């Protein structure tokens, strides 16, 4: 039992440490971008004038917020075609290690970067090998056919994950120090806000679903996933412009952790119910086994889709309401359109704060349910 507990704690630390690298999500974003019509290519490829009141502008405005990026852009000046932010490191594996900093021209203006005798161009969220002129070749479906290097770059979403990790580390370090130094074990400062949530996860999720005897060894994971999702959801509503939990590769990683915890910790009763369910006729056992095996994978799949879809939908609606200021500018005037946009988006942001907590709660609650079903002892009559 002690060995299993230490292994689970180590698994939690290793998985969350590697998550920023695993969840580098340029592929899923590019897949969405490549599905867009060629005539409506994003600002990554062209800075031609677009009518701010047009559907194309609103769509591009929303998509730019939702997607990951190799340049951390806080805001853009549409008239001067400038993006204000800071560069992020590009890390490529292409006949050796290639490292250079991204730039506004490389990410947004199609500039070709030469490194180690090879030319690279940024196109629709991906980095391609090209020539000095930046030529991109296409197939019959207008998909680029240029070779791609292996991309381990630090993207905007990875920065968000690292930032959230640092905040959680500082917050829980403060909470731990409070218990050591305070004579009455009363938390202070930020720790006072964290303790009720820690108790809530323990008493409302871990204990009821896993049981009083076994819940403690799973608390590190449940607390980590709850506070990580909740904090990332809240950061996504700030002017930092992050959309980490609205990226499907991040939700896939989180669901994969729950899948690993559930199946690594599972006892023999769990596996017996999966492959040879007791108490039913033998022919039914053969029928039920494939269904139960499929259920092992549909459970984490439902976790990742639910979190991804809800956060993406919320961000899309908020950005769409903000875009009302541009669409209705001629009808209501600049001040009127801005006021309407501000009121609508502010109301929805408060609703999204509730959704941010609710999605963290649902993901953690279901994770504890799945783990509890795998470790509980079944009574056979």
TORKOL-4160 file (C-alpha; in steps of 0.2 Angstrom, whole numbers, padded with zeros to 4 digits, m for minus):
381
<pt num="1" X="0000" Y="0000" Z="0000"/>
<pt num="2" X="0014" Y="0012" Z="0004"/>
<pt num="3" X="0023" Y="0008" Z="m0012"/>
<pt num="4" X="0007" Y="0011" Z="m0022"/>
<pt num="5" X="0004" Y="0028" Z="m0013"/>
<pt num="6" X="0021" Y="0034" Z="m0017"/>
<pt num="7" X="0020" Y="0029" Z="m0035"/>
<pt num="8" X="0003" Y="0038" Z="m0037"/>
<pt num="9" X="0011" Y="0054" Z="m0029"/>
<pt num="10" X="0026" Y="0052" Z="m0041"/>
<pt num="11" X="0014" Y="0050" Z="m0056"/>
<pt num="12" X="0005" Y="0066" Z="m0051"/>
<pt num="13" X="0021" Y="0076" Z="m0050"/>
<pt num="14" X="0028" Y="0069" Z="m0067"/>
<pt num="15" X="0012" Y="0070" Z="m0077"/>
<pt num="16" X="0009" Y="0089" Z="m0072"/>
<pt num="17" X="0028" Y="0093" Z="m0074"/>
<pt num="18" X="0027" Y="0086" Z="m0092"/>
<pt num="19" X="0010" Y="0093" Z="m0096"/>
<pt num="20" X="0016" Y="0110" Z="m0104"/>
<pt num="21" X="0026" Y="0100" Z="m0116"/>
<pt num="22" X="0013" Y="0087" Z="m0120"/>
<pt num="23" X="0000" Y="0100" Z="m0123"/>
<pt num="24" X="0009" Y="0110" Z="m0136"/>
<pt num="25" X="m0007" Y="0112" Z="m0147"/>
<pt num="26" X="m0001" Y="0118" Z="m0163"/>
<pt num="27" X="m0008" Y="0103" Z="m0173"/>
<pt num="28" X="m0027" Y="0104" Z="m0167"/>
<pt num="29" X="m0027" Y="0123" Z="m0170"/>
<pt num="30" X="m0019" Y="0121" Z="m0187"/>
<pt num="31" X="m0032" Y="0108" Z="m0192"/>
<pt num="32" X="m0046" Y="0121" Z="m0188"/>
<pt num="33" X="m0037" Y="0134" Z="m0198"/>
<pt num="34" X="m0034" Y="0123" Z="m0213"/>
<pt num="35" X="m0053" Y="0120" Z="m0214"/>
<pt num="36" X="m0057" Y="0138" Z="m0217"/>
<pt num="37" X="m0060" Y="0144" Z="m0235"/>
<pt num="38" X="m0044" Y="0150" Z="m0244"/>
<pt num="39" X="m0052" Y="0167" Z="m0247"/>
<pt num="40" X="m0054" Y="0170" Z="m0228"/>
<pt num="41" X="m0036" Y="0166" Z="m0223"/>
<pt num="42" X="m0032" Y="0173" Z="m0206"/>
<pt num="43" X="m0021" Y="0188" Z="m0201"/>
<pt num="44" X="m0006" Y="0176" Z="m0199"/>
<pt num="45" X="m0005" Y="0176" Z="m0218"/>
<pt num="46" X="m0011" Y="0193" Z="m0224"/>
<pt num="47" X="m0014" Y="0210" Z="m0217"/>
<pt num="48" X="m0026" Y="0216" Z="m0231"/>
<pt num="49" X="m0039" Y="0228" Z="m0225"/>
<pt num="50" X="m0055" Y="0220" Z="m0218"/>
<pt num="51" X="m0071" Y="0229" Z="m0214"/>
<pt num="52" X="m0072" Y="0229" Z="m0195"/>
<pt num="53" X="m0091" Y="0227" Z="m0196"/>
<pt num="54" X="m0090" Y="0211" Z="m0208"/>
<pt num="55" X="m0093" Y="0193" Z="m0203"/>
<pt num="56" X="m0075" Y="0189" Z="m0208"/>
<pt num="57" X="m0068" Y="0202" Z="m0196"/>
<pt num="58" X="m0078" Y="0195" Z="m0181"/>
<pt num="59" X="m0074" Y="0177" Z="m0186"/>
<pt num="60" X="m0055" Y="0181" Z="m0187"/>
<pt num="61" X="m0056" Y="0191" Z="m0171"/>
<pt num="62" X="m0064" Y="0176" Z="m0161"/>
<pt num="63" X="m0053" Y="0163" Z="m0169"/>
<pt num="64" X="m0037" Y="0173" Z="m0165"/>
<pt num="65" X="m0042" Y="0172" Z="m0146"/>
<pt num="66" X="m0046" Y="0154" Z="m0147"/>
<pt num="67" X="m0031" Y="0148" Z="m0155"/>
<pt num="68" X="m0013" Y="0144" Z="m0148"/>
<pt num="69" X="0001" Y="0155" Z="m0154"/>
<pt num="70" X="0020" Y="0156" Z="m0155"/>
<pt num="71" X="0020" Y="0175" Z="m0151"/>
<pt num="72" X="0012" Y="0181" Z="m0135"/>
<pt num="73" X="0001" Y="0195" Z="m0142"/>
<pt num="74" X="m0009" Y="0206" Z="m0129"/>
<pt num="75" X="m0018" Y="0216" Z="m0142"/>
<pt num="76" X="m0017" Y="0222" Z="m0160"/>
<pt num="77" X="m0018" Y="0238" Z="m0169"/>
<pt num="78" X="m0029" Y="0235" Z="m0184"/>
<pt num="79" X="m0025" Y="0251" Z="m0193"/>
<pt num="80" X="m0006" Y="0249" Z="m0191"/>
<pt num="81" X="m0006" Y="0230" Z="m0192"/>
<pt num="82" X="0004" Y="0229" Z="m0177"/>
<pt num="83" X="0003" Y="0216" Z="m0163"/>
<pt num="84" X="0009" Y="0221" Z="m0146"/>
<pt num="85" X="0017" Y="0207" Z="m0135"/>
<pt num="86" X="0033" Y="0198" Z="m0133"/>
<pt num="87" X="0042" Y="0184" Z="m0142"/>
<pt num="88" X="0042" Y="0166" Z="m0137"/>
<pt num="89" X="0056" Y="0153" Z="m0140"/>
<pt num="90" X="0055" Y="0142" Z="m0155"/>
<pt num="91" X="0062" Y="0125" Z="m0152"/>
<pt num="92" X="0064" Y="0113" Z="m0167"/>
<pt num="93" X="0071" Y="0096" Z="m0170"/>
<pt num="94" X="0077" Y="0096" Z="m0188"/>
<pt num="95" X="0094" Y="0088" Z="m0191"/>
<pt num="96" X="0099" Y="0094" Z="m0174"/>
<pt num="97" X="0092" Y="0106" Z="m0162"/>
<pt num="98" X="0086" Y="0123" Z="m0169"/>
<pt num="99" X="0082" Y="0137" Z="m0157"/>
<pt num="100" X="0077" Y="0155" Z="m0161"/>
<pt num="101" X="0065" Y="0168" Z="m0154"/>
<pt num="102" X="0049" Y="0171" Z="m0163"/>
<pt num="103" X="0045" Y="0188" Z="m0169"/>
<pt num="104" X="0030" Y="0198" Z="m0175"/>
<pt num="105" X="0036" Y="0198" Z="m0193"/>
<pt num="106" X="0039" Y="0179" Z="m0192"/>
<pt num="107" X="0022" Y="0174" Z="m0185"/>
<pt num="108" X="0011" Y="0188" Z="m0192"/>
<pt num="109" X="0019" Y="0195" Z="m0208"/>
<pt num="110" X="0026" Y="0179" Z="m0216"/>
<pt num="111" X="0045" Y="0183" Z="m0213"/>
<pt num="112" X="0056" Y="0168" Z="m0217"/>
<pt num="113" X="0069" Y="0164" Z="m0204"/>
<pt num="114" X="0085" Y="0156" Z="m0208"/>
<pt num="115" X="0093" Y="0145" Z="m0194"/>
<pt num="116" X="0107" Y="0132" Z="m0196"/>
<pt num="117" X="0106" Y="0133" Z="m0215"/>
<pt num="118" X="0088" Y="0129" Z="m0216"/>
<pt num="119" X="0073" Y="0142" Z="m0219"/>
<pt num="120" X="0057" Y="0141" Z="m0209"/>
<pt num="121" X="0040" Y="0150" Z="m0212"/>
<pt num="122" X="0025" Y="0151" Z="m0201"/>
<pt num="123" X="0009" Y="0147" Z="m0209"/>
<pt num="124" X="m0008" Y="0144" Z="m0201"/>
<pt num="125" X="m0001" Y="0140" Z="m0184"/>
<pt num="126" X="0013" Y="0128" Z="m0190"/>
<pt num="127" X="0031" Y="0130" Z="m0195"/>
<pt num="128" X="0036" Y="0123" Z="m0212"/>
<pt num="129" X="0053" Y="0121" Z="m0220"/>
<pt num="130" X="0054" Y="0132" Z="m0236"/>
<pt num="131" X="0066" Y="0141" Z="m0247"/>
<pt num="132" X="0073" Y="0159" Z="m0245"/>
<pt num="133" X="0057" Y="0166" Z="m0254"/>
<pt num="134" X="0046" Y="0157" Z="m0242"/>
<pt num="135" X="0037" Y="0146" Z="m0255"/>
<pt num="136" X="0023" Y="0135" Z="m0249"/>
<pt num="137" X="0017" Y="0121" Z="m0260"/>
<pt num="138" X="m0001" Y="0114" Z="m0259"/>
<pt num="139" X="m0010" Y="0098" Z="m0264"/>
<pt num="140" X="m0027" Y="0098" Z="m0273"/>
<pt num="141" X="m0036" Y="0102" Z="m0257"/>
<pt num="142" X="m0025" Y="0117" Z="m0254"/>
<pt num="143" X="m0016" Y="0109" Z="m0239"/>
<pt num="144" X="0003" Y="0113" Z="m0237"/>
<pt num="145" X="0014" Y="0099" Z="m0243"/>
<pt num="146" X="0030" Y="0107" Z="m0236"/>
<pt num="147" X="0040" Y="0096" Z="m0224"/>
<pt num="148" X="0038" Y="0101" Z="m0205"/>
<pt num="149" X="0051" Y="0100" Z="m0192"/>
<pt num="150" X="0047" Y="0092" Z="m0175"/>
<pt num="151" X="0040" Y="0107" Z="m0165"/>
<pt num="152" X="0044" Y="0108" Z="m0146"/>
<pt num="153" X="0041" Y="0127" Z="m0145"/>
<pt num="154" X="0035" Y="0137" Z="m0130"/>
<pt num="155" X="0018" Y="0143" Z="m0136"/>
<pt num="156" X="0006" Y="0155" Z="m0128"/>
<pt num="157" X="m0004" Y="0140" Z="m0120"/>
<pt num="158" X="0012" Y="0133" Z="m0113"/>
<pt num="159" X="0016" Y="0150" Z="m0105"/>
<pt num="160" X="m0001" Y="0150" Z="m0097"/>
<pt num="161" X="0001" Y="0133" Z="m0090"/>
<pt num="162" X="0018" Y="0137" Z="m0083"/>
<pt num="163" X="0011" Y="0153" Z="m0075"/>
<pt num="164" X="m0004" Y="0144" Z="m0067"/>
<pt num="165" X="0009" Y="0131" Z="m0060"/>
<pt num="166" X="0019" Y="0145" Z="m0052"/>
<pt num="167" X="0004" Y="0153" Z="m0044"/>
<pt num="168" X="m0003" Y="0136" Z="m0038"/>
<pt num="169" X="0015" Y="0132" Z="m0031"/>
<pt num="170" X="0016" Y="0149" Z="m0022"/>
<pt num="171" X="m0002" Y="0147" Z="m0015"/>
<pt num="172" X="m0001" Y="0130" Z="m0008"/>
<pt num="173" X="0017" Y="0133" Z="m0001"/>
<pt num="174" X="0009" Y="0147" Z="0009"/>
<pt num="175" X="m0005" Y="0136" Z="0015"/>
<pt num="176" X="0007" Y="0123" Z="0020"/>
<pt num="177" X="0018" Y="0135" Z="0029"/>
<pt num="178" X="0003" Y="0142" Z="0039"/>
<pt num="179" X="m0001" Y="0124" Z="0046"/>
<pt num="180" X="0017" Y="0123" Z="0052"/>
<pt num="181" X="0019" Y="0140" Z="0059"/>
<pt num="182" X="0002" Y="0145" Z="0065"/>
<pt num="183" X="m0002" Y="0140" Z="0083"/>
<pt num="184" X="m0020" Y="0137" Z="0080"/>
<pt num="185" X="m0018" Y="0131" Z="0062"/>
<pt num="186" X="m0028" Y="0146" Z="0055"/>
<pt num="187" X="m0023" Y="0150" Z="0037"/>
<pt num="188" X="m0019" Y="0168" Z="0033"/>
<pt num="189" X="m0019" Y="0178" Z="0017"/>
<pt num="190" X="m0021" Y="0168" Z="0001"/>
<pt num="191" X="m0021" Y="0152" Z="0011"/>
<pt num="192" X="m0037" Y="0157" Z="0019"/>
<pt num="193" X="m0046" Y="0157" Z="0002"/>
<pt num="194" X="m0038" Y="0140" Z="m0003"/>
<pt num="195" X="m0042" Y="0130" Z="0013"/>
<pt num="196" X="m0061" Y="0130" Z="0010"/>
<pt num="197" X="m0059" Y="0124" Z="m0007"/>
<pt num="198" X="m0047" Y="0110" Z="m0001"/>
<pt num="199" X="m0060" Y="0105" Z="0012"/>
<pt num="200" X="m0073" Y="0105" Z="m0001"/>
<pt num="201" X="m0064" Y="0094" Z="m0013"/>
<pt num="202" X="m0060" Y="0082" Z="0001"/>
<pt num="203" X="m0077" Y="0081" Z="0009"/>
<pt num="204" X="m0089" Y="0083" Z="m0006"/>
<pt num="205" X="m0079" Y="0073" Z="m0019"/>
<pt num="206" X="m0065" Y="0062" Z="m0013"/>
<pt num="207" X="m0073" Y="0055" Z="0003"/>
<pt num="208" X="m0090" Y="0051" Z="m0004"/>
<pt num="209" X="m0084" Y="0044" Z="m0020"/>
<pt num="210" X="m0068" Y="0035" Z="m0015"/>
<pt num="211" X="m0071" Y="0030" Z="0003"/>
<pt num="212" X="m0063" Y="0035" Z="0020"/>
<pt num="213" X="m0050" Y="0022" Z="0019"/>
<pt num="214" X="m0043" Y="0026" Z="0002"/>
<pt num="215" X="m0046" Y="0044" Z="m0002"/>
<pt num="216" X="m0030" Y="0051" Z="0005"/>
<pt num="217" X="m0018" Y="0044" Z="m0008"/>
<pt num="218" X="m0029" Y="0052" Z="m0022"/>
<pt num="219" X="m0030" Y="0069" Z="m0014"/>
<pt num="220" X="m0014" Y="0076" Z="m0022"/>
<pt num="221" X="m0021" Y="0072" Z="m0040"/>
<pt num="222" X="m0039" Y="0078" Z="m0036"/>
<pt num="223" X="m0033" Y="0094" Z="m0029"/>
<pt num="224" X="m0021" Y="0097" Z="m0043"/>
<pt num="225" X="m0033" Y="0094" Z="m0057"/>
<pt num="226" X="m0047" Y="0105" Z="m0048"/>
<pt num="227" X="m0036" Y="0120" Z="m0044"/>
<pt num="228" X="m0027" Y="0119" Z="m0061"/>
<pt num="229" X="m0043" Y="0119" Z="m0071"/>
<pt num="230" X="m0051" Y="0132" Z="m0060"/>
<pt num="231" X="m0037" Y="0144" Z="m0061"/>
<pt num="232" X="m0034" Y="0142" Z="m0080"/>
<pt num="233" X="m0053" Y="0145" Z="m0083"/>
<pt num="234" X="m0052" Y="0161" Z="m0072"/>
<pt num="235" X="m0036" Y="0167" Z="m0081"/>
<pt num="236" X="m0045" Y="0164" Z="m0098"/>
<pt num="237" X="m0057" Y="0178" Z="m0092"/>
<pt num="238" X="m0044" Y="0191" Z="m0089"/>
<pt num="239" X="m0035" Y="0203" Z="m0102"/>
<pt num="240" X="m0021" Y="0191" Z="m0103"/>
<pt num="241" X="m0030" Y="0183" Z="m0117"/>
<pt num="242" X="m0026" Y="0164" Z="m0112"/>
<pt num="243" X="m0037" Y="0150" Z="m0118"/>
<pt num="244" X="m0028" Y="0135" Z="m0111"/>
<pt num="245" X="m0043" Y="0124" Z="m0106"/>
<pt num="246" X="m0052" Y="0129" Z="m0122"/>
<pt num="247" X="m0038" Y="0119" Z="m0131"/>
<pt num="248" X="m0042" Y="0101" Z="m0134"/>
<pt num="249" X="m0025" Y="0095" Z="m0132"/>
<pt num="250" X="m0024" Y="0101" Z="m0114"/>
<pt num="251" X="m0041" Y="0093" Z="m0110"/>
<pt num="252" X="m0035" Y="0077" Z="m0118"/>
<pt num="253" X="m0019" Y="0077" Z="m0107"/>
<pt num="254" X="m0030" Y="0080" Z="m0091"/>
<pt num="255" X="m0042" Y="0066" Z="m0096"/>
<pt num="256" X="m0027" Y="0054" Z="m0100"/>
<pt num="257" X="m0021" Y="0057" Z="m0082"/>
<pt num="258" X="m0038" Y="0052" Z="m0075"/>
<pt num="259" X="m0038" Y="0037" Z="m0086"/>
<pt num="260" X="m0021" Y="0032" Z="m0080"/>
<pt num="261" X="m0025" Y="0035" Z="m0062"/>
<pt num="262" X="m0041" Y="0024" Z="m0063"/>
<pt num="263" X="m0033" Y="0009" Z="m0072"/>
<pt num="264" X="m0016" Y="0009" Z="m0062"/>
<pt num="265" X="m0025" Y="0010" Z="m0046"/>
<pt num="266" X="m0039" Y="m0003" Z="m0050"/>
<pt num="267" X="m0041" Y="m0019" Z="m0040"/>
<pt num="268" X="m0045" Y="m0036" Z="m0046"/>
<pt num="269" X="m0064" Y="m0034" Z="m0043"/>
<pt num="270" X="m0064" Y="m0019" Z="m0056"/>
<pt num="271" X="m0055" Y="m0029" Z="m0069"/>
<pt num="272" X="m0066" Y="m0044" Z="m0066"/>
<pt num="273" X="m0082" Y="m0033" Z="m0068"/>
<pt num="274" X="m0074" Y="m0027" Z="m0085"/>
<pt num="275" X="m0069" Y="m0044" Z="m0093"/>
<pt num="276" X="m0080" Y="m0057" Z="m0084"/>
<pt num="277" X="m0094" Y="m0049" Z="m0075"/>
<pt num="278" X="m0100" Y="m0059" Z="m0060"/>
<pt num="279" X="m0118" Y="m0064" Z="m0057"/>
<pt num="280" X="m0123" Y="m0065" Z="m0076"/>
<pt num="281" X="m0125" Y="m0080" Z="m0088"/>
<pt num="282" X="m0109" Y="m0084" Z="m0097"/>
<pt num="283" X="m0116" Y="m0079" Z="m0114"/>
<pt num="284" X="m0120" Y="m0062" Z="m0107"/>
<pt num="285" X="m0103" Y="m0060" Z="m0100"/>
<pt num="286" X="m0096" Y="m0062" Z="m0118"/>
<pt num="287" X="m0107" Y="m0048" Z="m0124"/>
<pt num="288" X="m0104" Y="m0037" Z="m0110"/>
<pt num="289" X="m0085" Y="m0038" Z="m0110"/>
<pt num="290" X="m0083" Y="m0027" Z="m0126"/>
<pt num="291" X="m0095" Y="m0015" Z="m0120"/>
<pt num="292" X="m0086" Y="m0013" Z="m0103"/>
<pt num="293" X="m0069" Y="m0011" Z="m0112"/>
<pt num="294" X="m0077" Y="0002" Z="m0123"/>
<pt num="295" X="m0083" Y="0011" Z="m0107"/>
<pt num="296" X="m0066" Y="0012" Z="m0100"/>
<pt num="297" X="m0062" Y="0024" Z="m0115"/>
<pt num="298" X="m0078" Y="0033" Z="m0116"/>
<pt num="299" X="m0077" Y="0040" Z="m0099"/>
<pt num="300" X="m0061" Y="0050" Z="m0101"/>
<pt num="301" X="m0067" Y="0055" Z="m0118"/>
<pt num="302" X="m0083" Y="0063" Z="m0110"/>
<pt num="303" X="m0072" Y="0072" Z="m0098"/>
<pt num="304" X="m0061" Y="0080" Z="m0112"/>
<pt num="305" X="m0075" Y="0085" Z="m0123"/>
<pt num="306" X="m0086" Y="0092" Z="m0110"/>
<pt num="307" X="m0072" Y="0104" Z="m0103"/>
<pt num="308" X="m0066" Y="0108" Z="m0121"/>
<pt num="309" X="m0084" Y="0112" Z="m0128"/>
<pt num="310" X="m0090" Y="0122" Z="m0113"/>
<pt num="311" X="m0075" Y="0133" Z="m0112"/>
<pt num="312" X="m0073" Y="0136" Z="m0130"/>
<pt num="313" X="m0092" Y="0140" Z="m0132"/>
<pt num="314" X="m0090" Y="0153" Z="m0117"/>
<pt num="315" X="m0075" Y="0161" Z="m0125"/>
<pt num="316" X="m0083" Y="0162" Z="m0142"/>
<pt num="317" X="m0099" Y="0170" Z="m0135"/>
<pt num="318" X="m0089" Y="0183" Z="m0125"/>
<pt num="319" X="m0078" Y="0187" Z="m0140"/>
<pt num="320" X="m0093" Y="0189" Z="m0151"/>
<pt num="321" X="m0101" Y="0201" Z="m0139"/>
<pt num="322" X="m0085" Y="0211" Z="m0138"/>
<pt num="323" X="m0085" Y="0212" Z="m0157"/>
<pt num="324" X="m0103" Y="0220" Z="m0156"/>
<pt num="325" X="m0093" Y="0236" Z="m0153"/>
<pt num="326" X="m0086" Y="0235" Z="m0171"/>
<pt num="327" X="m0101" Y="0228" Z="m0179"/>
<pt num="328" X="m0114" Y="0241" Z="m0173"/>
<pt num="329" X="m0102" Y="0256" Z="m0173"/>
<pt num="330" X="m0110" Y="0264" Z="m0188"/>
<pt num="331" X="m0128" Y="0261" Z="m0181"/>
<pt num="332" X="m0126" Y="0266" Z="m0163"/>
<pt num="333" X="m0110" Y="0276" Z="m0164"/>
<pt num="334" X="m0094" Y="0272" Z="m0156"/>
<pt num="335" X="m0100" Y="0276" Z="m0138"/>
<pt num="336" X="m0116" Y="0267" Z="m0140"/>
<pt num="337" X="m0109" Y="0252" Z="m0148"/>
<pt num="338" X="m0095" Y="0251" Z="m0135"/>
<pt num="339" X="m0108" Y="0253" Z="m0120"/>
<pt num="340" X="m0119" Y="0239" Z="m0127"/>
<pt num="341" X="m0104" Y="0228" Z="m0130"/>
<pt num="342" X="m0097" Y="0231" Z="m0112"/>
<pt num="343" X="m0114" Y="0228" Z="m0103"/>
<pt num="344" X="m0117" Y="0212" Z="m0113"/>
<pt num="345" X="m0100" Y="0205" Z="m0111"/>
<pt num="346" X="m0098" Y="0210" Z="m0093"/>
<pt num="347" X="m0114" Y="0200" Z="m0088"/>
<pt num="348" X="m0108" Y="0185" Z="m0098"/>
<pt num="349" X="m0091" Y="0186" Z="m0089"/>
<pt num="350" X="m0099" Y="0185" Z="m0072"/>
<pt num="351" X="m0109" Y="0170" Z="m0079"/>
<pt num="352" X="m0092" Y="0162" Z="m0085"/>
<pt num="353" X="m0085" Y="0164" Z="m0068"/>
<pt num="354" X="m0098" Y="0152" Z="m0062"/>
<pt num="355" X="m0095" Y="0140" Z="m0077"/>
<pt num="356" X="m0076" Y="0141" Z="m0073"/>
<pt num="357" X="m0079" Y="0134" Z="m0056"/>
<pt num="358" X="m0093" Y="0122" Z="m0062"/>
<pt num="359" X="m0082" Y="0114" Z="m0075"/>
<pt num="360" X="m0068" Y="0111" Z="m0063"/>
<pt num="361" X="m0080" Y="0104" Z="m0051"/>
<pt num="362" X="m0088" Y="0092" Z="m0064"/>
<pt num="363" X="m0071" Y="0086" Z="m0070"/>
<pt num="364" X="m0064" Y="0083" Z="m0052"/>
<pt num="365" X="m0081" Y="0075" Z="m0047"/>
<pt num="366" X="m0081" Y="0063" Z="m0061"/>
<pt num="367" X="m0063" Y="0059" Z="m0059"/>
<pt num="368" X="m0066" Y="0054" Z="m0041"/>
<pt num="369" X="m0081" Y="0044" Z="m0046"/>
<pt num="370" X="m0071" Y="0034" Z="m0059"/>
<pt num="371" X="m0057" Y="0031" Z="m0047"/>
<pt num="372" X="m0069" Y="0026" Z="m0033"/>
<pt num="373" X="m0077" Y="0013" Z="m0045"/>
<pt num="374" X="m0060" Y="0006" Z="m0048"/>
<pt num="375" X="m0054" Y="0004" Z="m0030"/>
<pt num="376" X="m0070" Y="0000" Z="m0021"/>
<pt num="377" X="m0072" Y="m0018" Z="m0014"/>
<pt num="378" X="m0088" Y="m0026" Z="m0022"/>
<pt num="379" X="m0099" Y="m0037" Z="m0011"/>
<pt num="380" X="m0104" Y="m0053" Z="m0020"/>
<pt num="381" X="m0120" Y="m0063" Z="m0014"/>
